[in-house]
Amino acid sequence: MLGSSVPLIIILALATAGVLALVVAFGGMPGVTRAATRGFWCPVQGRNVTADFDEAAWDGKLVSVRSCSAFMPATAIGCDKACLRMKRLQAMRRTALPA
């Protein structure tokens, strides 16, 4: 009886080790990001802006702002980065052309 249960124990141990390896490999790397550029209406600045973000590779969540066209130079971000807390960035708005 004991001889027939040994392969099952080995299979369960290997499966557990595999699951733990996946958790360590993918769950332990929340800082994996990719660059993303978005154009949107900034309610704080009250105008259309283009910003470069770090975006989480796994779920597409915006993690940090690299640069924003609302500031000079663009890397001198001088706001509280409310765009990172928005569920969705607002679409760019059509503005009147200068006369």
DSSP file (Angstrom, degrees, kcal/mol; ACC not computed):
  #  RESIDUE AA STRUCTURE BP1 BP2  ACC     N-H-->O    O-->H-N    N-H-->O    O-->H-N    TCO  KAPPA ALPHA  PHI   PSI    X-CA   Y-CA   Z-CA
    1    1 A M     >        0   0    0      0, 0.0     4,-0.8     0, 0.0     3,-0.5   0.000 360.0 360.0 360.0 -43.6    0.0    0.0    0.0
    2    2 A L  H >>  +     0   0    0      1,-0.2     4,-0.9     2,-0.2     3,-0.6   0.865 360.0  60.0 -64.8 -35.6    2.8    2.4    0.9
    3    3 A G  H 34 S+     0   0    0      1,-0.2     3,-0.3     2,-0.2    -1,-0.2   0.824 102.7  51.3 -62.8 -33.0    4.6    1.7   -2.4
    4    4 A S  H 34 S+     0   0    0     -3,-0.5     4,-0.4     1,-0.2    -1,-0.2   0.709 107.7  52.3 -79.3 -19.9    1.6    2.9   -4.5
    5    5 A S  H <X S+     0   0    0     -4,-0.8     4,-2.0    -3,-0.6    -1,-0.2   0.619  89.3  79.1 -91.2 -13.0    1.3    6.2   -2.7
    6    6 A V  H  X S+     0   0    0     -4,-0.9     4,-2.3    -3,-0.3     5,-0.2   0.929  91.8  49.7 -63.4 -46.2    4.9    7.3   -3.1
    7    7 A P  H  > S+     0   0    0      0, 0.0     4,-2.4     0, 0.0    -1,-0.2   0.878 109.7  52.8 -61.0 -34.3    4.5    8.4   -6.7
    8    8 A L  H  > S+     0   0    0     -4,-0.4     4,-2.5     2,-0.2    -2,-0.2   0.904 108.8  49.3 -65.7 -41.0    1.5   10.5   -5.7
    9    9 A I  H  X S+     0   0    0     -4,-2.0     4,-2.3     2,-0.2    -1,-0.2   0.904 111.7  49.1 -64.4 -41.0    3.5   12.2   -3.0
   10   10 A I  H  X S+     0   0    0     -4,-2.3     4,-2.5     2,-0.2    -2,-0.2   0.913 111.2  49.4 -64.7 -42.7    6.3   12.9   -5.4
   11   11 A I  H  X S+     0   0    0     -4,-2.4     4,-2.3     1,-0.2    -2,-0.2   0.915 112.2  48.0 -63.8 -43.1    3.8   14.4   -7.9
   12   12 A L  H  X S+     0   0    0     -4,-2.5     4,-2.3     2,-0.2    -2,-0.2   0.890 111.7  50.2 -64.9 -39.2    2.2   16.6   -5.3
   13   13 A A  H  X S+     0   0    0     -4,-2.3     4,-2.3     2,-0.2    -2,-0.2   0.914 112.2  47.0 -65.6 -42.8    5.6   17.8   -4.1
   14   14 A L  H  X S+     0   0    0     -4,-2.5     4,-2.2     2,-0.2    -2,-0.2   0.892 112.0  50.3 -66.0 -39.7    6.7   18.7   -7.6
   15   15 A A  H  X S+     0   0    0     -4,-2.3     4,-2.3     2,-0.2    -2,-0.2   0.911 110.9  49.2 -65.0 -41.5    3.4   20.4   -8.3
   16   16 A T  H  X S+     0   0    0     -4,-2.3     4,-2.4     1,-0.2    -2,-0.2   0.913 111.1  49.6 -63.3 -43.0    3.8   22.5   -5.1
   17   17 A A  H  X S+     0   0    0     -4,-2.3     4,-2.1     1,-0.2    -1,-0.2   0.887 110.5  51.2 -63.3 -38.8    7.4   23.4   -6.0
   18   18 A G  H  X S+     0   0    0     -4,-2.2     4,-2.0     2,-0.2    -2,-0.2   0.912 110.4  47.8 -64.7 -43.5    6.2   24.5   -9.5
   19   19 A V  H  X S+     0   0    0     -4,-2.3     4,-2.2     1,-0.2    -2,-0.2   0.919 112.1  49.7 -64.4 -43.4    3.4   26.7   -8.1
   20   20 A L  H  X S+     0   0    0     -4,-2.4     4,-2.4     1,-0.2    -1,-0.2   0.883 108.8  53.2 -62.9 -38.1    5.8   28.3   -5.6
   21   21 A A  H  X S+     0   0    0     -4,-2.1     4,-2.6     1,-0.2    -1,-0.2   0.902 109.5  48.5 -63.8 -40.8    8.4   28.9   -8.4
   22   22 A L  H  X>S+     0   0    0     -4,-2.0     4,-2.8     2,-0.2     5,-0.6   0.895 111.0  50.3 -65.7 -40.6    5.7   30.7  -10.5
   23   23 A V  I  X>S+     0   0    0     -4,-2.2     4,-1.6     2,-0.2     5,-0.7   0.923 114.2  44.4 -63.9 -43.8    4.6   32.8   -7.5
   24   24 A V  I  X5S+     0   0    0     -4,-2.4     4,-0.7     3,-0.2    -2,-0.2   0.918 116.7  46.7 -66.3 -42.4    8.2   33.8   -6.8
   25   25 A A  I  <5S+     0   0    0     -4,-2.6    -2,-0.2    -5,-0.2    -1,-0.2   0.916 130.2  17.5 -68.6 -44.2    8.9   34.5  -10.5
   26   26 A F  I ><5S+     0   0    0     -4,-2.8     3,-0.7    -5,-0.2    -3,-0.2   0.798 126.9  47.4-103.2 -32.9    5.8   36.5  -11.4
   27   27 A G  I 3<<S+     0   0    0     -4,-1.6    -3,-0.2    -5,-0.6    -2,-0.1   0.736 108.0  57.5 -79.8 -23.2    4.4   37.7   -8.0
   28   28 A G  T 3<<S+     0   0    0     -5,-0.7    -1,-0.2    -4,-0.7     3,-0.1   0.345  96.1  66.6 -89.8   6.3    7.7   38.9   -6.8
   29   29 A M    X   +     0   0    0     -3,-0.7     3,-1.2     1,-0.1    -1,-0.2  -0.432  48.6 143.8-123.4  58.2    8.4   41.3   -9.7
   30   30 A P  T 3   +     0   0    0      0, 0.0    28,-0.1     0, 0.0    -1,-0.1   0.663  65.1  70.3 -71.5 -12.1    5.8   44.0   -9.3
   31   31 A G  T 3   +     0   0    0     -3,-0.1     2,-0.6    25,-0.1    -2,-0.0   0.292  63.1 122.6 -89.0  11.1    8.2   46.6  -10.5
   32   32 A V    <   +     0   0    0     -3,-1.2    25,-2.6    24,-0.0    26,-0.4  -0.636  40.4 166.9 -76.7 116.6    8.4   45.4  -14.1
   33   33 A T  E     -A   56   0A   0     -2,-0.6     2,-0.3    23,-0.3    23,-0.2  -0.817  26.1-155.1-128.2 166.1    7.4   48.5  -16.2
   34   34 A R  E     -A   55   0A   0     21,-2.3    21,-3.1    -2,-0.3     2,-0.2  -0.954  32.3 -99.3-135.6 156.9    7.4   49.7  -19.8
   35   35 A A  E     +A   54   0A   0     -2,-0.3     2,-0.3    19,-0.2    19,-0.2  -0.531  41.2 178.4 -77.0 141.5    7.4   53.1  -21.3
   36   36 A A  E     -A   53   0A   0     17,-2.1    17,-3.7    -2,-0.2     2,-0.5  -0.990  17.2-153.0-145.9 136.0    4.1   54.5  -22.5
   37   37 A T  E     -A   52   0A   0     -2,-0.3     2,-0.4    15,-0.2    15,-0.2  -0.934  18.0-178.8-110.5 131.5    3.2   57.9  -24.0
   38   38 A R  E     -A   51   0A   0     13,-2.6    13,-2.9    -2,-0.5     2,-0.5  -0.989  18.7-153.7-132.0 138.6   -0.4   59.3  -23.6
   39   39 A G  E     +A   50   0A   0     -2,-0.4    53,-0.3    11,-0.2     2,-0.3  -0.945  36.8 143.9-106.1 131.6   -2.0   62.4  -24.8
   40   40 A F  E     -A   49   0A   0      9,-2.5     9,-2.9    -2,-0.5     2,-0.6  -0.974  54.3 -88.4-159.6 167.3   -4.9   63.6  -22.6
   41   41 A W  E     -AB  48  90A   0     49,-1.8    49,-0.5    -2,-0.3     7,-0.2  -0.770  38.0-148.1 -85.1 122.6   -6.8   66.5  -21.1
   42   42 A C  E  >> -A   47   0A   0      5,-2.7     4,-2.1    -2,-0.6     5,-1.1  -0.839   8.3-165.0 -94.3 112.9   -5.3   67.5  -17.8
   43   43 A P  T  45S+     0   0    0      0, 0.0    -1,-0.2     0, 0.0     5,-0.0   0.762  89.2  54.5 -69.1 -23.2   -8.0   68.8  -15.4
   44   44 A V  T  45S+     0   0    0      1,-0.2    -2,-0.0     3,-0.1    -3,-0.0   0.935 118.6  31.7 -73.8 -47.6   -5.3   70.3  -13.1
   45   45 A Q  T  45S-     0   0    0      2,-0.2    -1,-0.2     0, 0.0     3,-0.1   0.692 102.2-133.3 -82.1 -20.6   -3.6   72.3  -15.9
   46   46 A G  T  <5S+     0   0    0     -4,-2.1     2,-0.3     1,-0.3    -5,-0.0   0.837  71.8  79.5  70.5  33.8   -6.8   72.9  -17.8
   47   47 A R  E   <S-A   42   0A   0     -5,-1.1    -5,-2.7    -7,-0.1    -1,-0.3  -0.981  88.5 -78.7-159.6 168.1   -5.3   71.9  -21.1
   48   48 A N  E     +A   41   0A   0     -2,-0.3     2,-0.3    -7,-0.2    -7,-0.2  -0.532  51.1 177.9 -71.9 138.2   -4.2   69.1  -23.4
   49   49 A V  E     -A   40   0A   0     -9,-2.9    -9,-2.5    -2,-0.2     2,-0.4  -0.933  26.1-141.4-136.8 161.2   -0.9   67.5  -22.4
   50   50 A T  E     -A   39   0A   0     -2,-0.3    19,-2.2   -11,-0.2     2,-0.4  -0.997  27.4-177.3-122.1 128.3    1.3   64.7  -23.6
   51   51 A A  E     -AC  38  68A   0    -13,-2.9   -13,-2.6    -2,-0.4     2,-0.5  -0.946  24.7-138.4-130.3 147.6    3.1   62.7  -20.9
   52   52 A D  E     -AC  37  67A   0     15,-2.3    14,-3.2    -2,-0.4    15,-1.4  -0.918  32.9-176.1-101.9 126.5    5.5   59.8  -20.8
   53   53 A F  E     -AC  36  65A   0    -17,-3.7   -17,-2.1    -2,-0.5     2,-0.5  -0.770  32.7-124.3-118.1 160.7    4.7   57.3  -18.1
   54   54 A D  E     -AC  35  64A   0     10,-2.4     9,-3.4    -2,-0.3    10,-1.3  -0.957  37.7-163.1 -96.5 125.5    6.1   54.1  -16.6
   55   55 A E  E     -AC  34  62A   0    -21,-3.1   -21,-2.3    -2,-0.5     7,-0.2  -0.926  24.1-109.0-116.4 134.4    3.3   51.6  -17.0
   56   56 A A  E  >  -A   33   0A   0      5,-3.3     4,-1.9    -2,-0.4   -23,-0.3  -0.414  23.5-143.5 -61.2 129.9    3.1   48.2  -15.1
   57   57 A A  T  4 S+     0   0    0    -25,-2.6    -1,-0.2     1,-0.2   -24,-0.1   0.775  93.2  50.0 -68.1 -26.4    3.7   45.5  -17.6
   58   58 A W  T  4 S+     0   0    0    -26,-0.4    -1,-0.2   -28,-0.1   -25,-0.1   0.902 129.5   8.9 -84.3 -41.7    1.2   43.1  -16.1
   59   59 A D  T  4 S-     0   0    0      2,-0.1    -2,-0.2     0, 0.0    -1,-0.1   0.433  92.2-117.0-123.3   0.4   -1.9   45.2  -15.8
   60   60 A G     <  +     0   0    0     -4,-1.9     2,-0.2     1,-0.2    -3,-0.1   0.581  57.9 154.9  76.8   9.0   -1.2   48.4  -17.7
   61   61 A K        -     0   0    0     -6,-0.1    -5,-3.3     1,-0.1     2,-0.4  -0.500  50.0-114.6 -72.2 136.5   -1.6   50.6  -14.5
   62   62 A L  E     +C   55   0A   0     -7,-0.2    -7,-0.2    -2,-0.2     3,-0.1  -0.600  36.9 177.1 -74.0 127.0    0.3   53.9  -14.7
   63   63 A V  E     -     0   0A   0     -9,-3.4     2,-0.3    -2,-0.4    -8,-0.2   0.840  56.7  -6.5-102.3 -44.1    3.1   53.8  -12.1
   64   64 A S  E     -C   54   0A   0    -10,-1.3   -10,-2.4    20,-0.0     2,-0.6  -0.981  61.3-115.5-152.5 161.5    5.0   57.1  -12.5
   65   65 A V  E     -C   53   0A   0     -2,-0.3   -12,-0.3   -12,-0.2    12,-0.1  -0.895  22.1-179.6-102.8 122.9    5.3   60.1  -14.7
   66   66 A R  E     -     0   0A   0    -14,-3.2     2,-0.3    -2,-0.6   -13,-0.2   0.883  69.6 -14.3 -84.7 -44.9    8.6   60.5  -16.6
   67   67 A S  E     -C   52   0A   0    -15,-1.4   -15,-2.3     9,-0.1    -1,-0.4  -0.985  56.0-161.0-156.6 159.0    7.8   63.8  -18.3
   68   68 A C  E >   -C   51   0A   0      6,-2.2     3,-1.6    -2,-0.3   -17,-0.2  -0.989  24.0-135.6-148.9 136.2    4.9   66.0  -19.2
   69   69 A S  T 3  S+     0   0    0    -19,-2.2   -18,-0.1    -2,-0.3     6,-0.1   0.567  97.9  76.1 -69.0  -8.1    4.4   68.8  -21.8
   70   70 A A  T 3  S+     0   0    0    -20,-0.2     2,-0.3     4,-0.1    -1,-0.3   0.610  93.9  59.6 -76.6 -10.9    2.7   71.0  -19.2
   71   71 A F  S <  S-     0   0    0     -3,-1.6    -3,-0.1     3,-0.1     6,-0.1  -0.857  85.2-111.1-123.2 153.8    6.1   71.8  -17.6
   72   72 A M  S    S+     0   0    0     -2,-0.3     2,-0.2     1,-0.2    -3,-0.0  -0.982 112.4  24.9-124.3 118.3    9.4   73.3  -18.8
   73   73 A P  S >  S-     0   0    0      0, 0.0     3,-2.1     0, 0.0    -1,-0.2   0.680  97.0-133.8 -67.9 162.6   11.5   71.3  -18.9
   74   74 A A  T 3  S+     0   0    0      1,-0.3    -6,-2.2    -2,-0.2    -4,-0.1   0.721 102.9  58.1 -61.4 -22.6    9.1   68.4  -19.4
   75   75 A T  T 3  S+     0   0    0     -8,-0.2     2,-1.5     1,-0.2    -1,-0.3   0.567  82.7  87.6 -85.1  -7.6   10.9   66.3  -16.7
   76   76 A A    <   -     0   0    0     -3,-2.1     2,-0.4    -8,-0.2    -4,-0.2  -0.547  67.8-168.9 -89.8  71.2   10.4   69.0  -14.0
   77   77 A I        +     0   0    0     -2,-1.5    -2,-0.1   -11,-0.2    -3,-0.1  -0.469  10.5 179.2 -67.5 118.6    7.0   67.7  -12.9
   78   78 A G        +     0   0    0     -2,-0.4     2,-0.2     2,-0.0    -1,-0.1  -0.024  49.8  74.9-114.4  30.0    5.6   70.3  -10.6
   79   79 A C  S    S-     0   0    0      0, 0.0    -2,-0.0     0, 0.0     0, 0.0  -0.708  91.0 -99.9-128.8-177.6    2.2   68.8   -9.7
   80   80 A D        -     0   0    0     -2,-0.2    -3,-0.0     1,-0.0    -2,-0.0   0.328  55.6-117.4 -89.3   9.9    0.9   66.1   -7.4
   81   81 A K    >   +     0   0    0      1,-0.1     3,-1.6     2,-0.1     4,-0.4   0.910  48.1 169.1  58.5  48.5    0.6   63.7  -10.4
   82   82 A A  G >>  +     0   0    0      1,-0.3     3,-1.3     2,-0.2     4,-0.7   0.751  66.5  75.0 -61.2 -24.4   -3.2   63.3  -10.1
   83   83 A C  G 34 S+     0   0    0      1,-0.3     3,-0.4     2,-0.2    -1,-0.3   0.790  88.1  60.2 -60.5 -27.1   -3.2   61.6  -13.5
   84   84 A L  G <4 S+     0   0    0     -3,-1.6    -1,-0.3     1,-0.2    -2,-0.2   0.763 105.1  48.3 -71.7 -23.7   -1.7   58.5  -11.8
   85   85 A R  T <4 S+     0   0    0     -3,-1.3    -1,-0.2    -4,-0.4    -2,-0.2   0.561  88.0 104.6 -93.2  -9.6   -4.8   58.2   -9.6
   86   86 A M     <  -     0   0    0     -4,-0.7     3,-0.2    -3,-0.4    -3,-0.0  -0.467  66.9-142.7 -72.6 142.4   -7.4   58.6  -12.4
   87   87 A K  S    S+     0   0    0      1,-0.3     2,-0.3    -2,-0.1    -1,-0.1   0.892  90.2   9.3 -68.4 -38.6   -9.2   55.4  -13.4
   88   88 A R  S    S-     0   0    0     -3,-0.0    -1,-0.3     3,-0.0     2,-0.3  -0.998  81.1-119.1-140.5 139.5   -9.1   56.7  -17.0
   89   89 A L        -     0   0    0     -2,-0.3     2,-0.2    -3,-0.2   -47,-0.1  -0.585  39.2-110.8 -74.3 140.1   -7.3   59.6  -18.6
   90   90 A Q  B     -B   41   0A   0    -49,-0.5   -49,-1.8    -2,-0.3     3,-0.1  -0.472  35.8-104.9 -72.6 142.1   -9.7   62.1  -20.1
   91   91 A A        -     0   0    0    -51,-0.2   -51,-0.2    -2,-0.2    -1,-0.1  -0.285  44.2 -91.6 -63.3 150.2   -9.6   62.3  -23.9
   92   92 A M        -     0   0    0    -53,-0.3     2,-0.3   -52,-0.1    -1,-0.1  -0.341  45.2-131.5 -61.5 145.6   -7.9   65.3  -25.5
   93   93 A R        -     0   0    0     -3,-0.1     2,-0.5   -53,-0.1   -45,-0.1  -0.735  15.4-110.7-102.7 149.5  -10.3   68.1  -26.1
   94   94 A R        -     0   0    0     -2,-0.3     2,-0.3   -46,-0.0    -1,-0.0  -0.654  38.4-160.3 -75.8 127.3  -10.6   70.1  -29.2
   95   95 A T        -     0   0    0     -2,-0.5     2,-0.1     1,-0.0   -48,-0.0  -0.777  24.9 -95.7-110.2 156.5   -9.4   73.6  -28.6
   96   96 A A        -     0   0    0     -2,-0.3     3,-0.1     1,-0.1    -1,-0.0  -0.438  40.1-119.6 -69.1 139.2  -10.1   76.8  -30.6
   97   97 A L        -     0   0    0     -2,-0.1    -1,-0.1     1,-0.1     2,-0.0  -0.567  34.4-100.6 -76.9 142.4   -7.5   77.7  -33.3
   98   98 A P              0   0    0      0, 0.0    -1,-0.1     0, 0.0     0, 0.0  -0.369 360.0 360.0 -63.3 143.3   -5.8   81.0  -32.8
   99   99 A A              0   0    0     -3,-0.1    -2,-0.0    -2,-0.0    -3,-0.0   0.458 360.0 360.0 -80.0 360.0   -7.3   83.7  -35.1
